[in-house]
Amino acid sequence: MSSIFIGRGLATIGEVTWIAQVAWGVIRANQELKTLVGSKGPLTTVEGLINWTALIAAILCTVAEFFCNYGMMTENYYYNVWETTLWTVALGSLIPCCFFL
């Protein structure tokens, strides 16, 4: 049982750091495009929405990992459904942002 906890713990760290890198990459690409276009001043509504969506996606995936670990500990697979749903919503919300960029 302890190897399951170790494996799940390492997977959680890997998945959270991966989504954090994806979110940071989307925000960074958004900033780079703003610089390349030569736009100065505050963020436009779309640029702010892209940054906000990337941040929310990282938060949703982090919460999803808590559901995954709780489902593993309680052996109630209903929580794994919530994990998969949150990951789907988070990554699905990034698709329009990436098309825009």
C-alpha angles and dihedrals in degrees: 000000000000092000088057090055092047092048093046091046092053091045090052092052091048095048095046092048090047094054090044089055091048091050092047090048092053092048091046092049089050090053093046092052090050089053094046092051089051094237115158131187131042124346118276119237093261093047091050091048091052092051091046092049092051091051093047090049090056091048093048092051091049090052089047090058090055089054090049094051093044090050090050093050095046096035088227103136093195086086090057088058088057090049093053092045093052092048090049093050092045097049092038090056090054094056096077090044092054091047089053093050 
